[in-house]
Every structure is written in structure tokens, then in C-alpha cells.
Amino acid sequence: MVSERVYKLCNETETVSSALAKDPTLAPGDAIKRIYGDFSNDLHHSPDGQPASSLQAVEAAFSCGRWGIGNKPSPLFLQAFADSLNCLDADPMAGVVSPPLMGSHGTVPLTVIAPLADIIRHCSNLIVCAEKEVFFITCAWSPSVAQRLIKNALVELSRRAGRRGRRVVVKMMYDRAGPSNAVRPHQYVKPSTYAGKSIQLPTPDEIPNIDLEVISLHKMPLGTLHAKLCVIDRKIACVMSNNIEDNDNLEMMTHLEGPIVDSIYDTALITWNNSLNPPLPSHQTPAAEGGLPTSSHEALYLDRSPGRGPEKIAADGHDQSGLPENTPEDAHYDGNLSQEITRMQRCYSNKPDETRLQAANRQLNVSVKNSIDPTGPEIPNGQEMTPYVSTMTSHPIPMALVNRPPYACVDTTNAFVPQNEAWLSLIRNAKQSIFIQTPDLNAAPLISAISAALERGVEVTYYVCFGYNDLGEMIPGQGGTNDQAAQALIASLPLDGPERKLLHIYNYVGKDQNRPIHNSFKSRSCHIKLLIVDNCVGIQGSGNQDTQSWFHSQEVNVMVDSREICEKWREVIDRNQNTKMFGKVAEDGIWRDKDGSPGKGYMGNPGKIEGLLKGVAGMAMKMEGMGGF
């Protein structure tokens, strides 16, 4: 049940964003202290028992959100929202968003399910089209194709701003665990550092018409900034799964418009925490009122027309043979979303001397150091990979931010946060089906919730990445590898009961392959974070289903209440990978080939001592390879 205090918190008019609108010189951290300083801040609160689904909770939750005229969220969505709101009793900032902005509405004109660089290609298009401001937050940042796309977009943005006789304010954040972060988690980054060889953002001289400010954030030792988001002119926001680096991951992004952008903007301010010098130009122009004025001719939000389906996108991409790719070496920016979708699809269309399978193989090999040959079956006409798909709806849909803050300590007591409660609530109240795709799935509360859902007769399907961060997950307390977690879950189910038949576990298989490839080979991995329940409520964002994301990292996730969007997500998830065809694990939880052998790279089930030794060595190599991220 939503308490009276939380009800009042959600129905106040003041937010961190509105406080900065009145005084742009105010640091968001100081605004939080002024607005919420009198409230308790219990990071270790643990509620007594699981909240029961109730009509009263649903009705109270409805009164705590801004759903838009005529919008009535579903009971499943509202129950998850109510359970998330309960976290605010112990800490009003548990959701890393001002409580009045936690429940909102908006549209999702674009969903991207593609390799990392193709997601950043969309970000680069948004950046160059910005009129006055860009806010970009990520976790790991290293020199890469993605980094060069961002850098070049900022240089082009500065050029366009100069042509207009204006300046653009850009704020950027990434995670960096250094000695100074132990003293103060938020650290301003000097131009000599952010333009240096480890980050390679533009120097001030390269972007004379941009006021760029950069902050690194890490709460030592485990409070990682793992959120990934972008806000442009307070009109458009993107929530994504990817970092800024080169890797072999398939990733996911949602492009959001409407009042939900104000919620994500508020999260960005709270994450920034420090003073903004200079302030953001949009401080008095919320997305709910249209955001910053723009000279763009592209229709936004409710003025957008319905998008094309995947089959039409694939056909249009094949027909546009003259469209070059947008690359760091040869930039090609598009003035509207429809053109951008077609340009991206053209890259995935087969050339005259290629099959559709070879085209997919070519694209998936772009970011791979050692290219691999395709092993999968030929792709039928009309079933090509479609990295950019329209998920525009005819009207705004209910949405909520279900985030979690960073928590530094080496324990698992900071679990009562909106992200976790939303996940658990949806699983607890599922009636038909649960679908999850995540790199790792080993968080103890999730395993228990899945087991309980199976006992209720709910079908559970989850996709994970074979061997993802095996060495790190082997460390005692981290939850175990995906293989270990799957084996433990299956072993907990009755041998002859229906639960085992309702559980479907898969290892990710690339669109061009016929088997999972262990993450250690760095050729075909998946980093998508998505949960869909009963095909109608979905949560997409940065949060993994592992111990780190459940208990420590700062995450941003958007929960949507739309059967139309959830069904499109499921369709494109399976369209852009071969997991459903070739990735199902055997009865013991391990993927095996036709001869019964585990996939190459399988690490078995080491004991605690062996797991600790391997894990520490593996994490040391990872830290060295990623420059300390």
C-alpha cells in the first residue's frame, strides 16, 4: 500500500528540475537537500514480507503519476509502480528521480536492437541536430568507433552552432574509479584529461561554439555509474544498454519523447549532483511544454506519423543502394528519423554479390577483431536484421522510471529500490508469461521469484549470454556464472513437476550463427537488458539481472505499459538473433551440441576457492584492458 507520506511526495509541485528552473546556479545535490533533507535516508531498509497485490495499492499508485489525459494504466503496471513507490518511504531519492516525475507518459518512436556502434550512430544524429543542449551519461568510456562517432558529432554540432551564431551547452558523464573518487565520488574532468588519449573527447579549440563540461562518477568501491542515457534539448531522451567502447555486443536502445523526457532529465540532473557551469538552457522549458524552441522541421512527439513495419523497412533499405553509411571517417547525418532508419537498414541489406546471411555476417563482424564465418542457415526474404524499428503508437502510453542509486559498500543490503521492486512485482503478479534478456542472470532474489512464478504455472523464458563475465561472476558472493545459476534453478524444481516444462533457458546466438559462442572469444555477445511480462508491460534500460546491478550500480530503466510495444520488442528481439532457434540449453541447464558436448569455452562448476582465484585474476585483466572502468 502506498503510504500517505509517499502520496504527498508524488503530488508535490516542486522537483529538483523545478528548483533549478528558479535558480539555475543551484547545484542539484543542494536542491535535493533543500527539498528532501528532512526525510529519512535508510539505505538498508528491508520491508517485512512481500507486498500483496491490492486494489487499494493500484488506486493509490494511479494518483501518484502523471499519465496524460484519458490514460488509465493497467493493473499490472500500477501494481509494479505501487511496489516501486514503497521504496520512497525509506529514501525519497531511491529512484534517482524526483517523486512527482517517477510516473509519466510518452511515446517510443524508435527502438534500436543492434551492435553497439549502430546505437551510437543514432546518438550522433541526435547530437548534431541539437539546438541548445546535450546531456550524455554512460559507464565505460574508451577510444573506439563509438567514441569517434560522438567526438565527430560534437565537432559538427559546434560548426552548425557557429553558423547559427549560437552556443550549445553539453554535459557528459562516465564512470571512472580513481583515487580522487574515494574522497569525492563526483569529479570534474579537466579538458587536458577528457581530450587525452584515454577518453579522446574534443579539445575546447575543436568545439569553439560548445560549452563542454565533463564529470566522472564512482562511489568506491562498488558504486558504479552504470546508467546510460542521453537527453537532447529536453525534447528527446534515449535509454540504452551500451557503453562507449568497441565490443561484439548486441545492444538495445529506446528513443523516447513527451513528458517522460522531463523525468529522465531530472535523473540526469540528480546524477550530475554538482553545480552546472554554465546552466542548461532548458531549465525553464520542460518537455511537457514542448522543450526548447527548435528550427528543425521534423515532427516530434504527437505530430509524428505512424512508422513502417520491419518488412517495409527491410524492403526500403534494399531499394536505397546509393545511401552511404554514417562512419567516423565519412559522416552522413540525416534530418529526420525516417531517413535515418532507411540509411541504417541499407547497411544490413545484401549487396549484389552477397546472400542475406553474408550481409548479416558482414555487419556483425564490423566490431570484431577476428572475424568469424557464418554457420547459421540462410535468412529468408523479409526476415533480414532490422536494427532500427518504429515503435510509435497512436497515442502516448503510461511510463515510469524504475531506477536504482549507486551503493558502494561490499554487502547486499541496499536491495529495496524501485528497479528491483518493479522487476519482482511484475514477476510476482505475472499470469501468463515472463521474458527476460540479460547478459547475466544470477541475482538471488530473482532466482527465487522465477521459481515461485513457475510454481504458479507461469511460463518463463530467459536469454543470457554464454560465458558473459564468467571469471567475475565466479567470485564468491557474485551469484555464479549463467551456467551455474541455470543449474541451481533447475535443481530447485521438482523432478516430475510441470515447472521444468514451463522453464525455457537460452544462450544468445548471433543472427548469422547456429550455436552460442562463449563471451571469452569476443565475437558474438549480447548486452540487452529487457523484461516483458504477459506481453503487455516491459522494462528496458541499463540494469542487468546480476548481483552488481541488483545491489550496487546506479541504473536507469523505463517501464512501459503497452501491449503493442512489448509485442514489437519481442518480434524484433527474435528477428535480430538466432537464439530462439539454436540457443536452448539442455535439461541440466548447459547448452550442448548435437554430440552432447558443452560449447567451447565452458568453464564448468568450480568450487569457492578455485572460483575466487580465477575470478580475481579475470577481474584484474578486465580492469587493465578497460583502463580501470
GULOLUM-354973 format. One line per 5 residues: number of its first residue (from 0); for each residue x negated, y negated, z of C-alpha. Coordinates in nm, 2 decimals, decimal comma. Layout:
% residues N
NUM) X/Y/Z ~ ...
% end
This chain:
% residues 629
0) 0,00/0,00/0,00 ~ -0,13/-0,35/-0,09 ~ -0,18/-0,54/0,23 ~ -0,04/-0,89/0,30 ~ -0,39/-1,03/0,30
5) -0,48/-0,88/-0,04 ~ -0,15/-1,00/-0,18 ~ -0,24/-1,36/-0,07 ~ -0,59/-1,33/-0,21 ~ -0,45/-1,23/-0,55
10) -0,19/-1,51/-0,55 ~ -0,42/-1,80/-0,46 ~ -0,48/-2,06/-0,73 ~ -0,85/-2,11/-0,65 ~ -1,11/-1,88/-0,81
15) -1,49/-1,90/-0,85 ~ -1,43/-2,03/-1,20 ~ -1,18/-2,30/-1,09 ~ -1,42/-2,41/-0,82 ~ -1,69/-2,47/-1,08
20) -1,44/-2,65/-1,30 ~ -1,40/-2,90/-1,02 ~ -1,77/-2,92/-0,95 ~ -2,00/-2,78/-1,23 ~ -2,31/-2,83/-1,01
25) -2,18/-2,58/-0,76 ~ -2,36/-2,25/-0,75 ~ -2,12/-1,96/-0,79 ~ -2,27/-1,80/-0,48 ~ -2,19/-2,11/-0,28
30) -1,84/-2,11/-0,43 ~ -1,79/-1,76/-0,30 ~ -1,90/-1,86/0,05 ~ -1,67/-2,16/0,05 ~ -1,36/-1,97/-0,08
35) -1,41/-1,63/0,08 ~ -1,66/-1,69/0,36 ~ -1,40/-1,65/0,63 ~ -1,32/-1,29/0,51 ~ -1,49/-0,98/0,64
40) -1,75/-0,82/0,42 ~ -1,77/-0,45/0,51 ~ -1,99/-0,27/0,26 ~ -1,95/0,06/0,44 ~ -1,57/0,07/0,48
45) -1,42/0,42/0,43 ~ -1,04/0,44/0,43 ~ -0,86/0,71/0,63 ~ -0,74/0,97/0,37 ~ -0,63/0,92/0,01
50) -0,36/0,66/-0,06 ~ -0,03/0,82/-0,16 ~ 0,14/0,71/-0,48 ~ 0,44/0,50/-0,38 ~ 0,70/0,27/-0,54
55) 0,61/0,00/-0,29 ~ 0,25/0,00/-0,39 ~ 0,34/-0,02/-0,75 ~ 0,58/-0,31/-0,69 ~ 0,32/-0,50/-0,48
60) 0,05/-0,44/-0,74 ~ 0,28/-0,59/-1,01 ~ 0,30/-0,91/-0,81 ~ -0,08/-0,93/-0,79 ~ -0,16/-0,95/-1,16
65) -0,11/-1,19/-1,45 ~ 0,04/-0,95/-1,70 ~ 0,18/-1,20/-1,95 ~ 0,54/-1,28/-2,04 ~ 0,76/-0,97/-2,08
70) 0,47/-0,73/-2,00 ~ 0,55/-0,45/-1,75 ~ 0,25/-0,23/-1,68 ~ 0,31/0,15/-1,65 ~ 0,34/0,31/-1,30
75) 0,02/0,50/-1,36 ~ -0,17/0,18/-1,44 ~ -0,01/-0,01/-1,15 ~ -0,09/0,26/-0,90 ~ -0,46/0,26/-1,01
80) -0,45/-0,12/-0,98 ~ -0,30/-0,10/-0,63 ~ -0,56/0,15/-0,52 ~ -0,83/-0,07/-0,65 ~ -0,69/-0,38/-0,48
85) -0,71/-0,20/-0,14 ~ -1,09/-0,24/-0,16 ~ -1,05/-0,62/-0,12 ~ -0,93/-0,59/0,24 ~ -1,29/-0,49/0,34
90) -1,46/-0,72/0,09 ~ -1,28/-0,98/-0,14 ~ -1,58/-0,96/-0,37 ~ -1,58/-0,58/-0,40 ~ -1,45/-0,62/-0,76
95) -1,71/-0,88/-0,86 ~ -1,43/-1,10/-0,98 ~ -1,20/-1,35/-0,80 ~ -0,90/-1,15/-0,69 ~ -0,64/-1,37/-0,88
100) -0,82/-1,27/-1,20 ~ -0,86/-0,90/-1,14 ~ -0,53/-0,81/-1,31 ~ -0,47/-0,98/-1,65 ~ -0,38/-0,92/-2,01
105) -0,52/-0,95/-2,36 ~ -0,59/-0,77/-2,69 ~ -0,87/-0,54/-2,82 ~ -0,91/-0,64/-3,19 ~ -1,22/-0,43/-3,23
110) -1,37/-0,11/-3,08 ~ -1,72/0,00/-3,17 ~ -1,83/0,36/-3,13 ~ -2,18/0,37/-3,29 ~ -2,55/0,38/-3,24
115) -2,69/0,10/-3,01 ~ -2,82/-0,13/-3,28 ~ -2,48/-0,14/-3,46 ~ -2,31/-0,27/-3,14 ~ -2,57/-0,54/-3,11
120) -2,51/-0,63/-3,48 ~ -2,16/-0,73/-3,37 ~ -2,30/-0,93/-3,08 ~ -2,54/-1,11/-3,32 ~ -2,24/-1,21/-3,53
125) -2,06/-1,35/-3,23 ~ -2,37/-1,54/-3,11 ~ -2,43/-1,72/-3,44 ~ -2,06/-1,82/-3,45 ~ -2,07/-1,97/-3,10
130) -1,98/-2,34/-3,08 ~ -2,10/-2,43/-2,74 ~ -2,19/-2,14/-2,51 ~ -2,31/-1,78/-2,48 ~ -2,32/-1,57/-2,17
135) -2,50/-1,23/-2,21 ~ -2,57/-0,98/-1,94 ~ -2,74/-0,64/-1,98 ~ -2,95/-0,39/-1,78 ~ -3,27/-0,27/-1,95
140) -3,43/-0,51/-2,20 ~ -3,73/-0,42/-2,41 ~ -3,87/-0,51/-2,76 ~ -3,65/-0,33/-3,01 ~ -3,43/-0,37/-3,31
145) -3,15/-0,48/-3,07 ~ -3,38/-0,74/-2,92 ~ -3,48/-0,88/-3,26 ~ -3,12/-0,90/-3,36 ~ -3,04/-1,11/-3,05
150) -3,35/-1,32/-3,09 ~ -3,28/-1,40/-3,46 ~ -2,92/-1,47/-3,38 ~ -3,03/-1,73/-3,12 ~ -3,26/-1,89/-3,37
155) -2,98/-1,91/-3,63 ~ -2,74/-2,04/-3,37 ~ -2,99/-2,32/-3,29 ~ -3,02/-2,40/-3,66 ~ -2,64/-2,42/-3,70
160) -2,60/-2,63/-3,38 ~ -2,86/-2,87/-3,51 ~ -2,68/-2,90/-3,84 ~ -2,36/-2,99/-3,64 ~ -2,55/-3,24/-3,42
165) -2,47/-3,04/-3,11 ~ -2,64/-2,83/-2,84 ~ -2,54/-2,48/-2,72 ~ -2,58/-2,35/-2,37 ~ -2,70/-1,99/-2,34
170) -2,72/-1,79/-2,02 ~ -2,89/-1,44/-2,03 ~ -2,94/-1,18/-1,75 ~ -3,12/-0,85/-1,73 ~ -3,23/-0,61/-1,46
175) -3,59/-0,63/-1,35 ~ -3,73/-0,47/-1,04 ~ -4,03/-0,67/-0,94 ~ -4,19/-0,78/-0,61 ~ -4,01/-1,12/-0,61
180) -3,68/-0,94/-0,64 ~ -3,74/-0,78/-0,30 ~ -3,74/-1,13/-0,15 ~ -3,46/-1,28/-0,36 ~ -3,26/-1,05/-0,60
185) -3,18/-1,33/-0,84 ~ -3,49/-1,47/-1,00 ~ -3,51/-1,75/-1,26 ~ -3,73/-1,63/-1,55 ~ -3,98/-1,88/-1,69
190) -4,00/-1,94/-2,07 ~ -4,35/-1,80/-2,08 ~ -4,22/-1,48/-1,93 ~ -3,90/-1,43/-2,13 ~ -4,08/-1,53/-2,46
195) -4,37/-1,29/-2,37 ~ -4,44/-0,95/-2,51 ~ -4,22/-0,75/-2,27 ~ -3,89/-0,95/-2,34 ~ -3,95/-1,15/-2,67
200) -3,67/-1,40/-2,65 ~ -3,73/-1,72/-2,85 ~ -3,96/-1,99/-2,72 ~ -3,80/-2,33/-2,65 ~ -3,96/-2,46/-2,96
205) -3,79/-2,19/-3,17 ~ -3,45/-2,29/-3,05 ~ -3,46/-2,67/-3,01 ~ -3,08/-2,71/-3,00 ~ -3,02/-2,44/-2,74
210) -3,05/-2,48/-2,36 ~ -3,15/-2,13/-2,26 ~ -3,16/-2,02/-1,90 ~ -3,26/-1,66/-1,80 ~ -3,22/-1,48/-1,47
215) -3,34/-1,13/-1,37 ~ -3,14/-0,94/-1,10 ~ -3,22/-0,64/-0,89 ~ -3,14/-0,56/-0,53 ~ -3,43/-0,35/-0,41
220) -3,45/-0,06/-0,41 ~ -3,13/0,09/-0,58 ~ -2,91/-0,21/-0,65 ~ -2,94/-0,21/-1,03 ~ -2,77/-0,47/-1,26
225) -2,61/-0,21/-1,49 ~ -2,32/-0,42/-1,62 ~ -2,33/-0,50/-1,99 ~ -2,11/-0,79/-2,12 ~ -2,11/-1,09/-2,35
230) -1,88/-1,39/-2,34 ~ -1,86/-1,64/-2,63 ~ -1,71/-1,99/-2,59 ~ -1,47/-1,84/-2,33 ~ -1,27/-1,71/-2,62
235) -1,42/-1,36/-2,68 ~ -1,57/-1,11/-2,44 ~ -1,74/-0,78/-2,51 ~ -1,78/-0,50/-2,26 ~ -2,03/-0,24/-2,37
240) -2,22/0,07/-2,26 ~ -2,56/-0,01/-2,41 ~ -2,88/-0,17/-2,31 ~ -3,12/-0,38/-2,53 ~ -3,37/-0,12/-2,64
245) -3,44/0,14/-2,91 ~ -3,30/0,48/-2,85 ~ -3,09/0,76/-3,00 ~ -2,77/0,69/-2,81 ~ -2,42/0,68/-2,95
250) -2,26/0,39/-2,76 ~ -1,92/0,21/-2,71 ~ -1,80/-0,15/-2,70 ~ -1,47/-0,32/-2,68 ~ -1,42/-0,67/-2,82
255) -1,16/-0,85/-2,60 ~ -0,95/-1,17/-2,65 ~ -0,69/-1,35/-2,44 ~ -0,67/-1,43/-2,07 ~ -0,88/-1,12/-1,98
260) -1,18/-1,32/-2,11 ~ -1,14/-1,55/-1,81 ~ -1,17/-1,25/-1,58 ~ -1,49/-1,14/-1,75 ~ -1,62/-1,50/-1,75
265) -1,56/-1,51/-1,37 ~ -1,75/-1,18/-1,33 ~ -2,04/-1,33/-1,53 ~ -2,05/-1,64/-1,30 ~ -2,04/-1,43/-0,99
270) -2,32/-1,21/-1,12 ~ -2,53/-1,52/-1,21 ~ -2,49/-1,64/-0,85 ~ -2,74/-1,93/-0,88 ~ -2,68/-2,29/-1,00
275) -2,63/-2,33/-1,37 ~ -2,86/-2,58/-1,53 ~ -2,71/-2,71/-1,74 ~ -2,35/-2,61/-1,65 ~ -2,14/-2,42/-1,90
280) -1,94/-2,64/-2,13 ~ -1,63/-2,43/-2,09 ~ -1,59/-2,48/-1,72 ~ -1,26/-2,67/-1,77 ~ -1,13/-2,48/-2,08
285) -1,01/-2,13/-1,97 ~ -0,93/-1,86/-2,23 ~ -0,57/-1,86/-2,11 ~ -0,55/-2,21/-2,25 ~ -0,74/-2,13/-2,57
290) -1,10/-2,17/-2,46 ~ -1,34/-2,42/-2,61 ~ -1,23/-2,60/-2,93 ~ -1,37/-2,44/-3,24 ~ -1,42/-2,53/-3,60
295) -1,40/-2,17/-3,70 ~ -1,13/-2,07/-3,95 ~ -1,10/-1,72/-3,82 ~ -0,77/-1,64/-3,65 ~ -0,81/-1,53/-3,29
300) -0,61/-1,36/-3,02 ~ -0,23/-1,36/-3,11 ~ -0,30/-1,51/-3,45 ~ -0,49/-1,21/-3,57 ~ -0,33/-0,98/-3,83
305) -0,30/-0,61/-3,78 ~ -0,62/-0,43/-3,86 ~ -0,70/-0,15/-4,10 ~ -0,70/0,22/-4,01 ~ -1,02/0,43/-4,02
310) -0,93/0,59/-4,35 ~ -0,88/0,25/-4,52 ~ -1,20/0,11/-4,36 ~ -1,39/0,41/-4,49 ~ -1,25/0,36/-4,84
315) -1,32/-0,01/-4,84 ~ -1,68/0,05/-4,73 ~ -1,74/0,29/-5,02 ~ -1,60/0,03/-5,27 ~ -1,82/-0,25/-5,15
320) -2,15/-0,13/-5,29 ~ -2,31/-0,48/-5,30 ~ -2,29/-0,56/-4,93 ~ -2,64/-0,55/-4,77 ~ -2,69/-0,45/-4,41
325) -2,75/-0,71/-4,14 ~ -3,10/-0,64/-4,02 ~ -3,36/-0,84/-3,82 ~ -3,57/-0,87/-4,14 ~ -3,27/-0,97/-4,36
330) -2,99/-1,13/-4,17 ~ -2,64/-1,13/-4,32 ~ -2,37/-1,28/-4,09 ~ -2,00/-1,26/-4,15 ~ -1,75/-1,53/-4,10
335) -1,47/-1,30/-3,99 ~ -1,41/-0,97/-3,83 ~ -1,26/-0,80/-4,14 ~ -1,57/-0,88/-4,35 ~ -1,80/-0,76/-4,07
340) -1,62/-0,43/-4,04 ~ -1,65/-0,37/-4,42 ~ -2,02/-0,46/-4,42 ~ -2,09/-0,22/-4,14 ~ -1,89/0,06/-4,30
345) -2,08/0,02/-4,62 ~ -2,40/0,13/-4,43 ~ -2,23/0,46/-4,34 ~ -2,09/0,52/-4,69 ~ -2,27/0,77/-4,90
350) -2,49/0,64/-5,18 ~ -2,47/0,79/-5,54 ~ -2,74/1,05/-5,46 ~ -2,60/1,14/-5,11 ~ -2,33/1,35/-4,96
355) -2,13/1,21/-4,67 ~ -2,32/1,44/-4,43 ~ -2,65/1,30/-4,56 ~ -2,52/0,94/-4,52 ~ -2,43/1,01/-4,15
360) -2,77/1,17/-4,10 ~ -2,95/0,87/-4,25 ~ -2,77/0,63/-4,02 ~ -2,82/0,84/-3,71 ~ -3,19/0,87/-3,79
365) -3,25/0,50/-3,81 ~ -3,34/0,45/-3,45 ~ -3,51/0,79/-3,40 ~ -3,89/0,81/-3,40 ~ -3,89/1,16/-3,55
370) -3,61/1,20/-3,80 ~ -3,42/1,53/-3,80 ~ -3,24/1,71/-4,08 ~ -2,86/1,76/-4,07 ~ -2,73/2,10/-3,96
375) -2,36/2,03/-3,95 ~ -2,10/2,11/-4,21 ~ -2,03/1,87/-4,50 ~ -1,80/1,58/-4,39 ~ -1,46/1,59/-4,57
380) -1,35/1,28/-4,77 ~ -1,17/1,04/-4,54 ~ -1,35/1,17/-4,23 ~ -1,66/0,96/-4,25 ~ -1,80/0,80/-3,94
385) -1,63/0,47/-3,89 ~ -1,84/0,27/-3,63 ~ -1,61/-0,04/-3,63 ~ -1,24/0,03/-3,60 ~ -0,95/-0,21/-3,54
390) -0,76/-0,15/-3,22 ~ -0,54/-0,47/-3,25 ~ -0,19/-0,44/-3,10 ~ 0,12/-0,63/-3,20 ~ 0,13/-0,79/-2,85
395) -0,10/-0,84/-2,55 ~ -0,14/-0,54/-2,32 ~ -0,19/-0,52/-1,94 ~ -0,56/-0,50/-1,84 ~ -0,76/-0,51/-1,52
400) -1,12/-0,54/-1,43 ~ -1,23/-0,25/-1,21 ~ -1,60/-0,33/-1,13 ~ -1,84/-0,25/-0,85 ~ -2,11/-0,47/-0,70
405) -2,48/-0,37/-0,66 ~ -2,57/-0,18/-0,34 ~ -2,93/-0,15/-0,25 ~ -2,95/0,10/0,04 ~ -3,05/0,46/0,00
410) -2,72/0,61/0,11 ~ -2,38/0,68/-0,04 ~ -2,16/0,47/0,20 ~ -2,07/0,20/-0,05 ~ -1,81/0,41/-0,23
415) -1,49/0,21/-0,16 ~ -1,50/-0,02/-0,46 ~ -1,24/-0,09/-0,74 ~ -1,43/0,11/-1,00 ~ -1,43/0,43/-0,80
420) -1,08/0,39/-0,67 ~ -0,94/0,33/-1,02 ~ -1,11/0,64/-1,15 ~ -0,99/0,85/-0,86 ~ -0,64/0,71/-0,87
425) -0,59/0,79/-1,24 ~ -0,72/1,14/-1,19 ~ -0,51/1,19/-0,88 ~ -0,19/1,08/-1,05 ~ -0,25/1,24/-1,39
430) 0,03/1,46/-1,50 ~ -0,08/1,60/-1,83 ~ -0,44/1,54/-1,94 ~ -0,77/1,38/-1,84 ~ -1,05/1,30/-2,09
435) -1,40/1,18/-1,99 ~ -1,71/1,10/-2,19 ~ -2,02/1,00/-2,00 ~ -2,39/1,07/-2,01 ~ -2,39/1,24/-1,67
440) -2,11/1,38/-1,46 ~ -2,22/1,48/-1,12 ~ -2,07/1,24/-0,86 ~ -1,94/1,45/-0,57 ~ -1,60/1,26/-0,53
445) -1,53/1,30/-0,90 ~ -1,60/1,67/-0,90 ~ -1,36/1,72/-0,61 ~ -1,09/1,51/-0,79 ~ -1,13/1,71/-1,11
450) -1,09/2,03/-0,91 ~ -0,77/1,90/-0,75 ~ -0,63/1,80/-1,08 ~ -0,69/2,14/-1,23 ~ -0,51/2,29/-0,93
455) -0,21/2,08/-1,02 ~ -0,21/2,21/-1,37 ~ -0,36/1,91/-1,54 ~ -0,58/1,98/-1,85 ~ -0,93/1,83/-1,80
460) -1,17/1,77/-2,09 ~ -1,51/1,61/-2,05 ~ -1,80/1,54/-2,28 ~ -2,15/1,49/-2,14 ~ -2,50/1,46/-2,29
465) -2,71/1,78/-2,29 ~ -3,01/1,72/-2,06 ~ -2,94/1,35/-2,01 ~ -3,20/1,23/-1,75 ~ -3,24/1,58/-1,62
470) -3,56/1,50/-1,43 ~ -3,40/1,21/-1,24 ~ -3,08/1,40/-1,17 ~ -3,27/1,69/-1,02 ~ -3,39/1,48/-0,73
475) -3,20/1,59/-0,42 ~ -2,91/1,35/-0,35 ~ -2,87/1,25/-0,71 ~ -2,60/1,51/-0,78 ~ -2,78/1,75/-1,01
480) -2,81/1,79/-1,38 ~ -2,50/1,82/-1,60 ~ -2,56/2,19/-1,63 ~ -2,58/2,23/-1,25 ~ -2,27/2,02/-1,19
485) -2,07/2,22/-1,45 ~ -2,18/2,55/-1,30 ~ -2,08/2,43/-0,95 ~ -1,74/2,30/-1,06 ~ -1,66/2,63/-1,24
490) -1,78/2,84/-0,95 ~ -1,54/2,65/-0,72 ~ -1,24/2,75/-0,93 ~ -1,05/3,08/-0,86 ~ -1,18/3,36/-1,09
495) -0,84/3,47/-1,21 ~ -0,65/3,14/-1,17 ~ -0,53/2,92/-1,45 ~ -0,77/2,64/-1,35 ~ -1,06/2,77/-1,56
500) -0,85/2,78/-1,87 ~ -0,75/2,42/-1,82 ~ -1,11/2,30/-1,79 ~ -1,29/2,22/-2,12 ~ -1,66/2,11/-2,09
505) -1,86/2,00/-2,39 ~ -2,21/1,88/-2,46 ~ -2,24/1,60/-2,71 ~ -2,31/1,69/-3,07 ~ -2,40/1,43/-3,33
510) -2,18/1,38/-3,64 ~ -2,45/1,54/-3,86 ~ -2,53/1,84/-3,63 ~ -2,38/2,18/-3,53 ~ -2,53/2,20/-3,18
515) -2,62/1,99/-2,89 ~ -2,98/1,86/-2,88 ~ -3,15/1,81/-2,54 ~ -3,20/1,45/-2,44 ~ -3,57/1,51/-2,40
520) -3,61/1,53/-2,78 ~ -3,47/1,17/-2,82 ~ -3,29/1,25/-3,14 ~ -2,91/1,27/-3,07 ~ -2,78/1,15/-2,73
525) -2,46/0,99/-2,61 ~ -2,42/0,70/-2,36 ~ -2,05/0,63/-2,39 ~ -1,86/0,57/-2,07 ~ -1,48/0,63/-2,11
530) -1,20/0,78/-1,91 ~ -0,84/0,83/-2,05 ~ -0,55/0,98/-1,85 ~ -0,23/1,11/-2,00 ~ -0,33/0,94/-2,33
535) -0,20/0,61/-2,21 ~ -0,43/0,44/-1,95 ~ -0,81/0,41/-2,02 ~ -1,11/0,27/-1,85 ~ -1,41/0,17/-2,06
540) -1,73/0,00/-1,96 ~ -2,08/0,04/-1,81 ~ -2,01/0,28/-1,53 ~ -2,14/0,64/-1,56 ~ -1,99/0,93/-1,37
545) -2,31/0,99/-1,18 ~ -2,43/0,92/-0,83 ~ -2,61/0,59/-0,92 ~ -2,31/0,43/-1,08 ~ -2,07/0,55/-0,82
550) -2,27/0,43/-0,52 ~ -2,54/0,17/-0,62 ~ -2,53/-0,01/-0,96 ~ -2,34/-0,31/-1,05 ~ -2,09/-0,22/-1,32
555) -1,82/-0,38/-1,53 ~ -1,52/-0,18/-1,66 ~ -1,19/-0,28/-1,82 ~ -0,88/-0,07/-1,76 ~ -0,62/-0,09/-2,04
560) -0,25/0,01/-2,03 ~ -0,18/0,11/-2,39 ~ -0,10/0,45/-2,54 ~ -0,17/0,30/-2,89 ~ -0,52/0,20/-2,80
565) -0,60/0,51/-2,60 ~ -0,49/0,74/-2,88 ~ -0,71/0,54/-3,13 ~ -1,00/0,57/-2,89 ~ -0,96/0,95/-2,87
570) -0,92/0,97/-3,25 ~ -1,24/0,78/-3,32 ~ -1,44/0,95/-3,04 ~ -1,39/1,28/-3,22 ~ -1,42/1,13/-3,57
575) -1,77/0,99/-3,49 ~ -1,92/1,30/-3,34 ~ -1,90/1,68/-3,37 ~ -1,87/1,75/-3,00 ~ -1,52/1,90/-3,02
580) -1,63/2,14/-3,30 ~ -1,96/2,26/-3,17 ~ -2,02/2,14/-2,81 ~ -1,81/2,36/-2,59 ~ -2,00/2,53/-2,31
585) -1,98/2,90/-2,22 ~ -1,78/3,03/-1,93 ~ -2,07/2,98/-1,70 ~ -2,10/2,61/-1,78 ~ -2,40/2,63/-2,00
590) -2,39/2,57/-2,38 ~ -2,52/2,88/-2,57 ~ -2,59/2,95/-2,93 ~ -2,44/3,25/-3,13 ~ -2,70/3,47/-2,97
595) -2,61/3,37/-2,62 ~ -2,93/3,16/-2,56 ~ -2,91/2,82/-2,40 ~ -3,01/2,52/-2,61 ~ -3,38/2,44/-2,65
600) -3,49/2,22/-2,35 ~ -3,25/2,38/-2,10 ~ -3,42/2,34/-1,76 ~ -3,24/2,60/-1,55 ~ -3,14/2,56/-1,19
605) -3,45/2,46/-0,99 ~ -3,44/2,46/-0,61 ~ -3,47/2,15/-0,40 ~ -3,85/2,14/-0,38 ~ -3,90/2,21/-0,75
610) -3,63/1,96/-0,84 ~ -3,79/1,69/-0,62 ~ -4,13/1,74/-0,77 ~ -4,00/1,74/-1,13 ~ -3,77/1,45/-1,06
615) -4,03/1,22/-0,91 ~ -4,27/1,29/-1,20 ~ -3,99/1,23/-1,45 ~ -3,88/0,91/-1,29 ~ -4,24/0,78/-1,29
620) -4,27/0,85/-1,66 ~ -3,94/0,68/-1,72 ~ -4,03/0,37/-1,53 ~ -4,37/0,34/-1,71 ~ -4,20/0,39/-2,05
625) -3,94/0,13/-1,99 ~ -4,16/-0,14/-1,84 ~ -4,02/-0,10/-1,49 ~ -3,65/-0,11/-1,57
% end
